[in-house]
Amino acid sequence: MFSISTYASPYCDHSYPKTTHWKADTDCCNWDGVTCHNVTGRVIGLDLSCGQLQGVIHPNTTLFHLSHLRRLNLASNNFTGSQISHRFGSLKSLTHLNFSYSNCQGEVASEISYLSNLISLDLSDSELLRYEPSNFEAMLRNLTHLRELSLSYVNISSDLRVNFSSSLTYLDLSDTGITGNLPGNVFHLPNMRVLLLGDNENLTVSLPKLNCSISNSLRQLDLSFTNFSAELPDSIGCIGSLNSLDLSYCQISGVIPESIGNLTQLTELNLENNYLRGKIPNSLLSLMHLGILDLSSNQLSGLIPPPIFTIPTLSELYLSSNLFTGIGQDLFVDSNKLQNNAFNSEAPRNTTNNVSISLPDFRVLGLSSCHIKEFPEFLRNSESLGFLDLSNNMIHGEIPSSSMSKTFDKLFYLNLSHNFLTGTIDQLPVTPYLDSLDVSSNSLQGPIPRSICNSTFLTILDLSNNNLSGPIPQCLGNSSQSLEAMDLGNNRLFGTIPTTFSKGNSLQFLMLNDNQLQGPLPQSLANCERLELLDLGNNEIDDKFPIWLETLSNLEVLILRSNRFHGAIGNCQRKSPFPLLRIIDASHNELTGALPKEILNNFTAMKSSKRYQKKVEYMTGDSYVVEGGPYYVHSGHNNSNSD
């Protein structure tokens, strides 16, 4: 018997309890989710997906009495403890079986491979399910009519030794642990439209020579995080039907072939994190349907070709972390394409070489480490911009916030760190939706304005390594309800630390080091129960040793060095003080007496050699790593753009 729980279908946009209106004395063919044969009246379909069902499917359930059942969809319910048992093998008429997002577990019964009428099998996103290698091979060998097979996140951990059926149109084996060599015939299957094999790092993939004269039906290809380790062949351009190609994290070397321009139907291209070198090929710039392009974290070089910013449908562009030397100045554009593009007629236009050019409305733009020297002019048209990363560039001057006010209206992520920006913090586009703000390592001056607290969703705030002065606004303590990381280190801030850290706050990392902060340590810091890292080093804090921080059970790093902490450390009040502490630095203070034995005896997190190595990295360098890191300490002798 199943219970109804609103939490049983969390992945559904709309879920409701379909079975609550089933009545035993009524015709079941009228029940919600039930389909009957028009002539015989027998139940041939049962769709209880997103039905908020919770419980275990027992082998003796009446479900297995439905011998004429053709379609069974139990997706997006909570069947924790249930198995895909041998009893499903009795449903010989099944053509469609869907148990995705159902929390089933255990071994998939071998009897599934005898359901010879199956056209669609979906067991995806049930991470506790597993396929024995022999059963998996039998399923591939026997189910010759199978068109759709989705097993993502099911534990298979088997070599692919069986060729795939030519009937397949959809195959998803993402993150299943499959190993060995991918059968070459998979790229020649005449009906294959979607092939998803990503997140299988021990699967060796090589693209065979593809015959461009044979029409290919493939629309989506995902080989990300597989063992490709070769150059991208010219024959990739033969799959002209592709809409989406993901070859990220594949260790691909060589250059991007010019034949990539033959993939004229592409809407998404992801080549992130490989070893691609050379320039962006001109042919790529002719892909006029691209919506998402990710070439980040490669070794691409030369100037970024300006036409890449005029692809009309492009909304997400990632070029960060390459070897680019800036953005080219000359804009060579086919004016015929511009006349027929889908730009908004009211969009601002940029004129170069007497050609009027409309620019895309970017939603995501990643241009970190691209040697950009000024704010790109094309940003003025990006009124939908939510993500902007211009970090690690050479941008000088003030942020043109007034001329780009519409551009910044919807920002939720802004990273301008490691540039040469001047001006004040109140020139920053602090929007109500902002989730992450990083302007560290610039030359910003003046006080931190109270208006920065208006971003009620802010989780990451990094203003470190600037020339900021004045007190820390008290409202930033209140903002800790949403803030998870706040780094104000290496500035010229003075006054006291905010006293307004409230109970139940979200703060995990607080760095206030290398300032001129004074006064005692606020007791409200004890409310930061999630705090993992606290760095107050190199200030003028005058207080006794804060033994009361022993209550912070998640604290891993505590830096108090070079302040005016004085007197004896005092006795701990808890049996297990500082249970996770891995690094503590209270040097260069005025502390006296011995370190309490209960603290020393409780430093279990420091006892392994690896933990000690991490401590040495902090003491001799300026960074240290703890779980979830790395985290960085800005020591007083560090250089930054603000020096």
GUROTOR-447699 format. One line per 5 residues: number of its first residue (from 0); their letters; for each residue x negated, y, z negated of C-alpha. Coordinates in nm, 2 decimals, padded with zeros to 4 digits, always signed. Example, Ala and Ser with C-alpha at 12.3 -4.5 7.8 and 13.67 -1.06 7.14 Angstrom:
// residues 2
0	AS	-01.23:-00.45:-00.78 ~ -01.37:-00.11:-00.71
This chain:
// residues 643
0	MFSIS	+00.00:+00.00:+00.00 ~ -00.13:+00.34:+00.09 ~ -00.10:+00.66:-00.10 ~ -00.07:+01.01:+00.05 ~ -00.34:+01.26:-00.02
5	TYASP	-00.39:+01.60:+00.14 ~ -00.77:+01.54:+00.11 ~ -00.76:+01.22:+00.31 ~ -00.77:+01.40:+00.65 ~ -01.03:+01.68:+00.61
10	YCDHS	-01.14:+01.69:+00.97 ~ -00.80:+01.76:+01.12 ~ -00.69:+02.10:+01.22 ~ -00.33:+01.99:+01.14 ~ -00.25:+01.69:+00.93
15	YPKTT	+00.07:+01.57:+00.77 ~ +00.20:+01.25:+00.61 ~ +00.37:+01.07:+00.90 ~ +00.48:+00.77:+00.70 ~ +00.68:+00.95:+00.43
20	HWKAD	+00.99:+00.96:+00.65 ~ +00.98:+00.59:+00.74 ~ +01.30:+00.42:+00.62 ~ +01.32:+00.04:+00.59 ~ +01.69:+00.03:+00.71
25	TDCCN	+01.63:+00.24:+01.02 ~ +01.50:+00.15:+01.37 ~ +01.12:+00.16:+01.35 ~ +01.11:+00.27:+01.71 ~ +01.23:+00.61:+01.59
30	WDGVT	+00.96:+00.64:+01.32 ~ +00.69:+00.91:+01.36 ~ +00.38:+00.76:+01.52 ~ +00.55:+00.45:+01.65 ~ +00.59:+00.36:+02.02
35	CHNVT	+00.81:+00.07:+02.14 ~ +00.84:-00.10:+02.48 ~ +01.13:+00.04:+02.68 ~ +01.26:-00.31:+02.77 ~ +01.16:-00.55:+02.49
40	GRVIG	+01.17:-00.30:+02.20 ~ +00.85:-00.44:+02.06 ~ +00.60:-00.21:+01.89 ~ +00.32:-00.14:+02.14 ~ +00.17:+00.18:+01.99
45	LDLSC	+00.09:+00.30:+01.64 ~ -00.06:+00.65:+01.59 ~ -00.12:+00.74:+01.23 ~ -00.42:+00.97:+01.29 ~ -00.44:+01.27:+01.06
50	GQLQG	-00.17:+01.10:+00.85 ~ -00.32:+01.18:+00.51 ~ -00.34:+00.80:+00.43 ~ -00.56:+00.68:+00.15 ~ -00.62:+00.32:+00.05
55	VIHPN	-00.76:-00.01:+00.16 ~ -00.65:-00.21:+00.47 ~ -00.61:-00.56:+00.34 ~ -00.64:-00.87:+00.57 ~ -00.28:-00.97:+00.48
60	TTLFH	-00.12:-00.64:+00.57 ~ +00.18:-00.65:+00.81 ~ -00.02:-00.45:+01.06 ~ -00.16:-00.77:+01.19 ~ +00.19:-00.90:+01.27
65	LSHLR	+00.22:-00.65:+01.55 ~ +00.09:-00.90:+01.81 ~ +00.21:-00.69:+02.11 ~ +00.03:-00.38:+01.99 ~ -00.17:-00.20:+02.27
70	RLNLA	-00.27:+00.12:+02.11 ~ -00.38:+00.16:+01.75 ~ -00.50:+00.50:+01.62 ~ -00.58:+00.53:+01.25 ~ -00.84:+00.81:+01.29
75	SNNFT	-00.91:+01.07:+01.02 ~ -00.77:+00.90:+00.72 ~ -00.94:+00.78:+00.41 ~ -00.98:+00.40:+00.42 ~ -01.27:+00.38:+00.18
80	GSQIS	-01.34:+00.01:+00.10 ~ -01.18:-00.11:+00.42 ~ -01.36:-00.33:+00.67 ~ -01.31:-00.38:+01.05 ~ -01.22:-00.74:+00.96
85	HRFGS	-01.17:-01.05:+01.17 ~ -00.80:-01.00:+01.16 ~ -00.82:-00.73:+01.42 ~ -00.92:-01.00:+01.66 ~ -00.56:-01.13:+01.64
90	LKSLT	-00.44:-00.82:+01.82 ~ -00.51:-00.96:+02.16 ~ -00.31:-00.70:+02.35 ~ -00.51:-00.40:+02.22 ~ -00.63:-00.16:+02.49
95	HLNFS	-00.72:+00.13:+02.26 ~ -00.86:+00.11:+01.90 ~ -00.96:+00.43:+01.71 ~ -01.09:+00.42:+01.35 ~ -01.31:+00.74:+01.38
100	YSNCQ	-01.35:+00.95:+01.06 ~ -01.18:+00.68:+00.85 ~ -01.46:+00.59:+00.60 ~ -01.45:+00.22:+00.69 ~ -01.75:+00.03:+00.58
105	GEVAS	-01.93:-00.30:+00.60 ~ -02.00:-00.51:+00.90 ~ -01.78:-00.48:+01.22 ~ -01.64:-00.83:+01.27 ~ -01.75:-01.03:+01.57
110	EISYL	-01.39:-01.09:+01.67 ~ -01.37:-00.73:+01.80 ~ -01.59:-00.84:+02.10 ~ -01.31:-01.09:+02.20 ~ -01.05:-00.81:+02.26
115	SNLIS	-01.10:-00.85:+02.63 ~ -00.83:-00.59:+02.72 ~ -01.00:-00.31:+02.53 ~ -01.04:+00.01:+02.73 ~ -01.13:+00.24:+02.45
120	LDLSD	-01.31:+00.17:+02.12 ~ -01.39:+00.45:+01.88 ~ -01.54:+00.37:+01.54 ~ -01.74:+00.69:+01.52 ~ -01.84:+00.89:+01.21
125	SELLR	-01.80:+00.61:+00.96 ~ -02.16:+00.61:+00.83 ~ -02.11:+00.30:+00.61 ~ -02.01:+00.08:+00.91 ~ -02.27:-00.14:+01.07
130	YEPSN	-02.30:-00.37:+01.37 ~ -02.51:-00.68:+01.35 ~ -02.74:-00.69:+01.66 ~ -02.58:-01.01:+01.80 ~ -02.23:-00.88:+01.76
135	FEAML	-02.32:-00.55:+01.92 ~ -02.47:-00.73:+02.22 ~ -02.17:-00.96:+02.25 ~ -01.94:-00.66:+02.25 ~ -02.13:-00.49:+02.53
140	RNLTH	-02.14:-00.82:+02.73 ~ -01.78:-00.93:+02.68 ~ -01.58:-00.60:+02.69 ~ -01.62:-00.55:+03.07 ~ -01.31:-00.33:+03.10
145	LRELS	-01.43:-00.09:+02.84 ~ -01.42:+00.27:+02.96 ~ -01.48:+00.46:+02.64 ~ -01.71:+00.35:+02.36 ~ -01.79:+00.58:+02.07
150	LSYVN	-02.00:+00.45:+01.78 ~ -02.18:+00.76:+01.66 ~ -02.32:+00.73:+01.31 ~ -02.24:+00.36:+01.30 ~ -02.56:+00.17:+01.18
155	ISSDL	-02.66:-00.05:+01.48 ~ -03.04:-00.05:+01.45 ~ -03.08:-00.28:+01.74 ~ -03.27:-00.29:+02.07 ~ -03.06:-00.22:+02.38
160	RVNFS	-03.12:-00.54:+02.56 ~ -02.79:-00.56:+02.75 ~ -02.70:-00.35:+03.06 ~ -02.39:-00.14:+03.03 ~ -02.06:-00.22:+03.20
165	SSLTY	-02.00:-00.03:+03.53 ~ -01.65:+00.06:+03.39 ~ -01.79:+00.29:+03.13 ~ -01.70:+00.66:+03.16 ~ -01.78:+00.77:+02.80
170	LDLSD	-02.06:+00.64:+02.59 ~ -02.16:+00.78:+02.25 ~ -02.43:+00.60:+02.05 ~ -02.56:+00.91:+01.87 ~ -02.74:+00.86:+01.55
175	TGITG	-02.69:+00.48:+01.54 ~ -03.05:+00.37:+01.50 ~ -03.07:+00.20:+01.84 ~ -03.43:+00.13:+01.95 ~ -03.63:-00.01:+02.24
180	NLPGN	-03.61:+00.11:+02.60 ~ -03.30:+00.26:+02.74 ~ -03.17:+00.05:+03.03 ~ -03.24:+00.23:+03.35 ~ -02.90:+00.14:+03.50
185	VFHLP	-02.72:+00.37:+03.26 ~ -02.81:+00.66:+03.49 ~ -02.67:+00.48:+03.79 ~ -02.33:+00.38:+03.65 ~ -02.08:+00.51:+03.91
190	NMRVL	-01.81:+00.62:+03.66 ~ -02.01:+00.75:+03.37 ~ -01.91:+01.11:+03.28 ~ -02.04:+01.15:+02.92 ~ -02.36:+00.99:+02.79
195	LLGDN	-02.45:+01.08:+02.43 ~ -02.76:+00.91:+02.29 ~ -02.91:+01.18:+02.07 ~ -03.06:+01.14:+01.72 ~ -03.22:+00.80:+01.80
200	ENLTV	-03.59:+00.88:+01.75 ~ -03.70:+00.52:+01.82 ~ -03.52:+00.50:+02.15 ~ -03.76:+00.53:+02.44 ~ -03.61:+00.72:+02.74
205	SLPKL	-03.74:+00.76:+03.09 ~ -03.54:+00.91:+03.37 ~ -03.56:+00.69:+03.67 ~ -03.59:+00.81:+04.03 ~ -03.25:+00.93:+04.11
210	NCSIS	-03.11:+00.92:+04.46 ~ -02.98:+01.27:+04.54 ~ -02.77:+01.13:+04.83 ~ -02.56:+00.93:+04.58 ~ -02.28:+01.13:+04.42
215	NSLRQ	-02.31:+01.13:+04.04 ~ -02.02:+01.17:+03.81 ~ -02.22:+01.25:+03.49 ~ -02.09:+01.57:+03.32 ~ -02.26:+01.56:+02.98
220	LDLSF	-02.60:+01.42:+02.89 ~ -02.75:+01.43:+02.54 ~ -03.09:+01.27:+02.48 ~ -03.19:+01.50:+02.20 ~ -03.42:+01.36:+01.93
225	TNFSA	-03.52:+01.06:+02.14 ~ -03.86:+00.94:+02.24 ~ -03.89:+01.10:+02.59 ~ -04.25:+01.21:+02.57 ~ -04.30:+01.28:+02.94
230	ELPDS	-04.26:+01.55:+03.19 ~ -03.91:+01.65:+03.32 ~ -03.89:+01.49:+03.67 ~ -03.78:+01.69:+03.98 ~ -03.50:+01.43:+04.02
235	IGCIG	-03.32:+01.59:+03.72 ~ -03.18:+01.83:+03.99 ~ -03.00:+01.54:+04.15 ~ -02.74:+01.52:+03.87 ~ -02.56:+01.82:+04.02
240	SLNSL	-02.23:+01.73:+03.84 ~ -02.38:+01.81:+03.50 ~ -02.20:+02.06:+03.28 ~ -02.41:+02.01:+02.96 ~ -02.77:+01.89:+02.93
245	DLSYC	-02.94:+01.85:+02.59 ~ -03.30:+01.74:+02.59 ~ -03.40:+01.92:+02.27 ~ -03.67:+01.77:+02.04 ~ -03.78:+01.51:+02.30
250	QISGV	-04.15:+01.59:+02.31 ~ -04.11:+01.68:+02.68 ~ -04.43:+01.83:+02.83 ~ -04.51:+02.00:+03.16 ~ -04.31:+02.28:+03.33
255	IPESI	-03.94:+02.33:+03.38 ~ -03.90:+02.20:+03.74 ~ -03.75:+02.44:+04.00 ~ -03.49:+02.17:+04.08 ~ -03.32:+02.27:+03.75
260	GNLTQ	-03.15:+02.53:+03.97 ~ -02.96:+02.26:+04.15 ~ -02.75:+02.20:+03.84 ~ -02.52:+02.47:+03.95 ~ -02.23:+02.35:+03.73
265	LTELN	-02.43:+02.38:+03.40 ~ -02.26:+02.56:+03.12 ~ -02.50:+02.45:+02.84 ~ -02.87:+02.38:+02.87 ~ -03.08:+02.30:+02.56
270	LENNY	-03.45:+02.23:+02.59 ~ -03.54:+02.35:+02.24 ~ -03.85:+02.23:+02.06 ~ -04.05:+02.06:+02.32 ~ -04.39:+02.12:+02.48
275	LRGKI	-04.28:+02.29:+02.79 ~ -04.53:+02.54:+02.94 ~ -04.55:+02.79:+03.22 ~ -04.29:+03.05:+03.32 ~ -03.92:+03.04:+03.32
280	PNSLL	-03.84:+02.92:+03.68 ~ -03.66:+03.16:+03.91 ~ -03.41:+02.89:+04.00 ~ -03.28:+02.88:+03.65 ~ -03.18:+03.24:+03.68
285	SLMHL	-02.93:+03.14:+03.95 ~ -02.72:+02.93:+03.72 ~ -02.42:+03.16:+03.71 ~ -02.20:+02.94:+03.49 ~ -02.44:+02.92:+03.19
290	GILDL	-02.28:+03.00:+02.86 ~ -02.55:+02.86:+02.63 ~ -02.93:+02.86:+02.71 ~ -03.18:+02.74:+02.45 ~ -03.55:+02.74:+02.55
295	SSNQL	-03.68:+02.82:+02.19 ~ -03.98:+02.66:+02.03 ~ -04.18:+02.57:+02.34 ~ -04.50:+02.70:+02.50 ~ -04.34:+02.90:+02.77
300	SGLIP	-04.54:+03.21:+02.87 ~ -04.55:+03.52:+03.08 ~ -04.29:+03.79:+03.08 ~ -03.93:+03.71:+03.01 ~ -03.75:+03.77:+03.35
305	PPIFT	-03.49:+04.05:+03.30 ~ -03.23:+03.87:+03.53 ~ -03.19:+03.62:+03.25 ~ -03.00:+03.89:+03.06 ~ -02.76:+03.94:+03.36
310	IPTLS	-02.62:+03.58:+03.39 ~ -02.26:+03.68:+03.37 ~ -02.12:+03.41:+03.15 ~ -02.41:+03.38:+02.91 ~ -02.30:+03.43:+02.55
315	ELYLS	-02.58:+03.24:+02.35 ~ -02.94:+03.29:+02.44 ~ -03.24:+03.14:+02.24 ~ -03.59:+03.23:+02.35 ~ -03.77:+03.24:+02.01
320	SNLFT	-04.11:+03.10:+01.93 ~ -04.27:+03.07:+02.27 ~ -04.58:+03.25:+02.41 ~ -04.39:+03.52:+02.59 ~ -04.56:+03.86:+02.63
325	GIGQD	-04.25:+04.07:+02.64 ~ -03.96:+04.15:+02.87 ~ -04.04:+04.23:+03.24 ~ -03.96:+04.58:+03.36 ~ -03.85:+04.52:+03.72
330	LFVDS	-03.50:+04.38:+03.76 ~ -03.46:+04.19:+04.09 ~ -03.10:+04.10:+04.13 ~ -02.89:+03.97:+04.42 ~ -02.64:+04.25:+04.46
335	NKLQN	-02.39:+04.02:+04.63 ~ -02.37:+03.81:+04.31 ~ -02.32:+04.12:+04.11 ~ -02.02:+04.22:+04.32 ~ -01.85:+03.89:+04.25
340	NAFNS	-01.93:+03.84:+03.89 ~ -01.68:+03.81:+03.60 ~ -01.80:+04.11:+03.40 ~ -01.56:+04.33:+03.22 ~ -01.50:+04.63:+03.44
345	EAPRN	-01.52:+04.86:+03.14 ~ -01.86:+04.72:+03.03 ~ -02.15:+04.96:+03.01 ~ -02.39:+04.94:+03.31 ~ -02.76:+04.95:+03.34
350	TTNNV	-02.91:+05.09:+03.66 ~ -03.24:+04.97:+03.79 ~ -03.38:+05.01:+04.15 ~ -03.05:+05.17:+04.25 ~ -02.85:+04.85:+04.17
355	SISLP	-02.56:+04.88:+03.92 ~ -02.57:+04.59:+03.67 ~ -02.32:+04.48:+03.41 ~ -02.46:+04.30:+03.12 ~ -02.32:+04.00:+02.93
360	DFRVL	-02.15:+04.03:+02.59 ~ -02.38:+03.81:+02.38 ~ -02.25:+03.63:+02.07 ~ -02.59:+03.48:+01.98 ~ -02.93:+03.62:+02.06
365	GLSSC	-03.25:+03.47:+01.94 ~ -03.56:+03.66:+02.06 ~ -03.80:+03.60:+01.77 ~ -04.18:+03.62:+01.85 ~ -04.13:+03.75:+02.21
370	HIKEF	-04.36:+04.05:+02.19 ~ -04.06:+04.29:+02.22 ~ -04.16:+04.65:+02.15 ~ -03.82:+04.82:+02.13 ~ -03.46:+04.74:+02.07
375	PEFLR	-03.33:+04.59:+02.40 ~ -03.10:+04.83:+02.58 ~ -02.87:+04.54:+02.68 ~ -02.76:+04.50:+02.32 ~ -02.53:+04.80:+02.36
380	NSESL	-02.28:+04.59:+02.55 ~ -02.28:+04.30:+02.30 ~ -01.97:+04.39:+02.10 ~ -01.91:+04.02:+02.01 ~ -02.27:+03.98:+01.87
385	GFLDL	-02.26:+03.77:+01.55 ~ -02.62:+03.64:+01.54 ~ -02.93:+03.85:+01.61 ~ -03.29:+03.75:+01.55 ~ -03.56:+03.99:+01.66
390	SNNMI	-03.81:+03.89:+01.40 ~ -04.18:+03.87:+01.45 ~ -04.19:+04.12:+01.73 ~ -04.36:+04.46:+01.77 ~ -04.05:+04.69:+01.74
395	HGEIP	-04.14:+05.03:+01.62 ~ -03.93:+05.32:+01.49 ~ -03.59:+05.34:+01.33 ~ -03.29:+05.11:+01.39 ~ -03.06:+05.27:+01.65
400	SSSMS	-02.75:+05.20:+01.43 ~ -02.54:+05.49:+01.55 ~ -02.57:+05.42:+01.92 ~ -02.51:+05.05:+01.86 ~ -02.24:+05.07:+01.60
405	KTFDK	-02.00:+04.86:+01.80 ~ -02.28:+04.60:+01.87 ~ -02.33:+04.54:+01.50 ~ -01.96:+04.54:+01.39 ~ -01.93:+04.16:+01.38
410	LFYLN	-02.28:+04.06:+01.27 ~ -02.30:+03.77:+01.03 ~ -02.67:+03.71:+01.07 ~ -02.94:+03.97:+01.12 ~ -03.32:+03.91:+01.11
415	LSHNF	-03.55:+04.20:+01.19 ~ -03.84:+04.09:+00.97 ~ -04.20:+04.12:+01.06 ~ -04.18:+04.43:+01.28 ~ -04.28:+04.79:+01.24
420	LTGTI	-03.95:+04.94:+01.16 ~ -03.92:+05.27:+00.97 ~ -03.63:+05.46:+00.82 ~ -03.41:+05.37:+00.53 ~ -03.20:+05.07:+00.43
425	DQLPV	-02.87:+05.27:+00.46 ~ -02.94:+05.28:+00.84 ~ -02.89:+04.90:+00.85 ~ -02.57:+04.76:+00.99 ~ -02.43:+04.62:+00.67
430	TPYLD	-02.10:+04.48:+00.78 ~ -01.83:+04.31:+00.57 ~ -01.90:+03.98:+00.75 ~ -02.28:+03.98:+00.70 ~ -02.40:+03.64:+00.56
435	SLDVS	-02.78:+03.68:+00.60 ~ -02.99:+03.99:+00.61 ~ -03.37:+03.98:+00.65 ~ -03.57:+04.30:+00.71 ~ -03.88:+04.19:+00.52
440	SNSLQ	-04.23:+04.29:+00.63 ~ -04.15:+04.63:+00.78 ~ -04.22:+04.99:+00.67 ~ -03.87:+05.08:+00.54 ~ -03.86:+05.35:+00.27
445	GPIPR	-03.62:+05.50:+00.02 ~ -03.38:+05.35:-00.23 ~ -03.16:+05.04:-00.20 ~ -02.81:+05.19:-00.15 ~ -02.51:+05.06:-00.34
450	SICNS	-02.34:+05.01:+00.00 ~ -02.54:+04.69:+00.05 ~ -02.31:+04.53:-00.21 ~ -02.01:+04.58:+00.03 ~ -02.10:+04.27:+00.22
455	TFLTI	-01.90:+04.03:+00.00 ~ -02.01:+03.72:+00.20 ~ -02.39:+03.79:+00.17 ~ -02.58:+03.48:+00.08 ~ -02.93:+03.57:+00.18
460	LDLSN	-03.09:+03.91:+00.12 ~ -03.46:+03.96:+00.19 ~ -03.59:+04.32:+00.17 ~ -03.94:+04.22:+00.06 ~ -04.27:+04.37:+00.18
465	NNLSG	-04.15:+04.72:+00.25 ~ -04.20:+05.06:+00.08 ~ -03.87:+05.07:-00.09 ~ -03.85:+05.27:-00.41 ~ -03.60:+05.35:-00.69
470	PIPQC	-03.40:+05.12:-00.91 ~ -03.23:+04.80:-00.82 ~ -02.85:+04.87:-00.79 ~ -02.66:+04.71:-01.08 ~ -02.40:+04.58:-00.83
475	LGNSS	-02.65:+04.34:-00.68 ~ -02.62:+04.14:-01.01 ~ -02.25:+04.12:-00.95 ~ -02.31:+04.02:-00.59 ~ -02.48:+03.70:-00.72
480	QSLEA	-02.14:+03.54:-00.70 ~ -02.21:+03.49:-00.33 ~ -02.58:+03.55:-00.31 ~ -02.80:+03.24:-00.30 ~ -03.13:+03.40:-00.23
485	MDLGN	-03.25:+03.75:-00.31 ~ -03.61:+03.87:-00.23 ~ -03.70:+04.22:-00.32 ~ -04.07:+04.15:-00.38 ~ -04.36:+04.37:-00.29
490	NRLFG	-04.20:+04.71:-00.29 ~ -04.22:+05.01:-00.52 ~ -03.90:+04.95:-00.71 ~ -03.88:+05.07:-01.07 ~ -03.64:+05.08:-01.36
495	TIPTT	-03.48:+04.77:-01.51 ~ -03.36:+04.44:-01.37 ~ -02.98:+04.44:-01.33 ~ -02.80:+04.31:-01.64 ~ -02.48:+04.21:-01.45
500	FSKGN	-02.55:+03.85:-01.35 ~ -02.21:+03.68:-01.42 ~ -02.13:+03.33:-01.51 ~ -02.08:+03.08:-01.23 ~ -02.29:+03.28:-00.99
505	SLQFL	-02.46:+03.11:-00.68 ~ -02.81:+03.25:-00.72 ~ -03.08:+02.99:-00.65 ~ -03.39:+03.20:-00.56 ~ -03.47:+03.53:-00.71
510	MLNDN	-03.79:+03.71:-00.62 ~ -03.86:+04.05:-00.78 ~ -04.24:+04.03:-00.79 ~ -04.49:+04.30:-00.71 ~ -04.29:+04.60:-00.81
515	QLQGP	-04.29:+04.84:-01.10 ~ -04.00:+04.70:-01.29 ~ -03.99:+04.77:-01.67 ~ -03.79:+04.70:-01.98 ~ -03.68:+04.37:-02.12
520	LPQSL	-03.56:+04.07:-01.93 ~ -03.18:+04.07:-01.91 ~ -03.01:+03.79:-02.10 ~ -02.76:+03.76:-01.82 ~ -03.02:+03.57:-01.62
525	ANCER	-02.92:+03.27:-01.83 ~ -02.59:+03.28:-01.64 ~ -02.78:+03.18:-01.32 ~ -02.73:+02.81:-01.38 ~ -02.83:+02.72:-01.02
530	LELLD	-03.15:+02.91:-01.03 ~ -03.45:+02.71:-00.88 ~ -03.71:+02.98:-00.84 ~ -03.76:+03.29:-01.05 ~ -04.06:+03.52:-00.96
535	LGNNE	-04.11:+03.83:-01.17 ~ -04.49:+03.84:-01.13 ~ -04.69:+04.17:-01.11 ~ -04.44:+04.41:-01.28 ~ -04.44:+04.60:-01.61
540	IDDKF	-04.17:+04.39:-01.79 ~ -04.21:+04.44:-02.16 ~ -04.05:+04.15:-02.36 ~ -04.11:+03.84:-02.56 ~ -04.15:+03.51:-02.38
545	PIWLE	-03.80:+03.42:-02.24 ~ -03.77:+03.08:-02.41 ~ -03.40:+03.11:-02.36 ~ -03.45:+03.03:-01.99 ~ -03.49:+02.67:-02.11
550	TLSNL	-03.11:+02.63:-02.04 ~ -03.17:+02.67:-01.67 ~ -03.17:+02.30:-01.59 ~ -03.24:+02.35:-01.21 ~ -03.54:+02.58:-01.25
555	EVLIL	-03.84:+02.45:-01.07 ~ -04.07:+02.75:-01.04 ~ -04.11:+03.03:-01.30 ~ -04.36:+03.31:-01.23 ~ -04.41:+03.56:-01.51
560	RSNRF	-04.78:+03.65:-01.45 ~ -04.92:+04.00:-01.48 ~ -04.65:+04.17:-01.70 ~ -04.63:+04.27:-02.06 ~ -04.48:+03.96:-02.22
565	HGAIG	-04.61:+03.94:-02.57 ~ -04.61:+03.75:-02.89 ~ -04.57:+03.38:-02.96 ~ -04.38:+03.16:-02.71 ~ -04.15:+03.04:-02.98
570	NCQRK	-03.97:+02.71:-03.04 ~ -03.73:+02.55:-02.79 ~ -03.37:+02.49:-02.90 ~ -03.30:+02.20:-02.66 ~ -03.43:+01.85:-02.67
575	SPFPL	-03.52:+01.86:-02.30 ~ -03.62:+02.22:-02.21 ~ -03.71:+02.31:-01.85 ~ -03.63:+01.96:-01.72 ~ -03.72:+02.02:-01.36
580	LRIID	-04.00:+02.28:-01.40 ~ -04.29:+02.21:-01.16 ~ -04.47:+02.54:-01.16 ~ -04.51:+02.79:-01.44 ~ -04.75:+03.09:-01.43
585	ASHNE	-04.75:+03.32:-01.74 ~ -05.11:+03.43:-01.70 ~ -05.23:+03.79:-01.75 ~ -04.98:+03.87:-02.03 ~ -05.02:+03.93:-02.40
590	LTGAL	-04.89:+03.60:-02.52 ~ -05.03:+03.44:-02.84 ~ -05.02:+03.10:-03.00 ~ -04.99:+02.75:-02.86 ~ -04.75:+02.63:-02.59
595	PKEIL	-04.48:+02.42:-02.78 ~ -04.53:+02.05:-02.75 ~ -04.17:+01.99:-02.65 ~ -04.23:+02.19:-02.34 ~ -04.55:+02.01:-02.25
600	NNFTA	-04.40:+01.67:-02.31 ~ -04.10:+01.76:-02.09 ~ -04.31:+01.86:-01.78 ~ -04.24:+01.53:-01.61 ~ -04.19:+01.70:-01.27
605	MKSSK	-04.56:+01.80:-01.27 ~ -04.71:+01.46:-01.34 ~ -04.75:+01.32:-00.99 ~ -05.06:+01.41:-00.78 ~ -04.83:+01.55:-00.51
610	RYQKK	-04.68:+01.79:-00.75 ~ -05.02:+01.90:-00.87 ~ -05.13:+01.96:-00.51 ~ -04.83:+02.19:-00.47 ~ -04.93:+02.38:-00.78
615	VEYMT	-05.29:+02.42:-00.64 ~ -05.14:+02.57:-00.31 ~ -04.97:+02.83:-00.51 ~ -05.27:+02.92:-00.73 ~ -05.52:+02.94:-00.44
620	GDSYV	-05.30:+03.06:-00.16 ~ -04.98:+03.26:-00.14 ~ -04.73:+02.98:-00.08 ~ -04.60:+02.68:-00.25 ~ -04.36:+02.40:-00.17
625	VEGGP	-04.09:+02.25:-00.38 ~ -03.79:+02.04:-00.27 ~ -03.60:+02.23:-00.01 ~ -03.89:+02.46:+00.05 ~ -04.13:+02.60:+00.15
630	YYVHS	-04.10:+02.91:-00.06 ~ -04.34:+03.20:-00.05 ~ -04.49:+03.42:-00.32 ~ -04.59:+03.77:-00.22 ~ -04.90:+03.84:-00.42
635	GHNNS	-05.02:+04.19:-00.49 ~ -05.32:+04.15:-00.26 ~ -05.11:+04.05:+00.04 ~ -05.12:+04.27:+00.35 ~ -04.80:+04.37:+00.52
640	NSD	-04.68:+04.62:+00.78 ~ -04.60:+04.86:+00.51 ~ -04.96:+04.89:+00.39
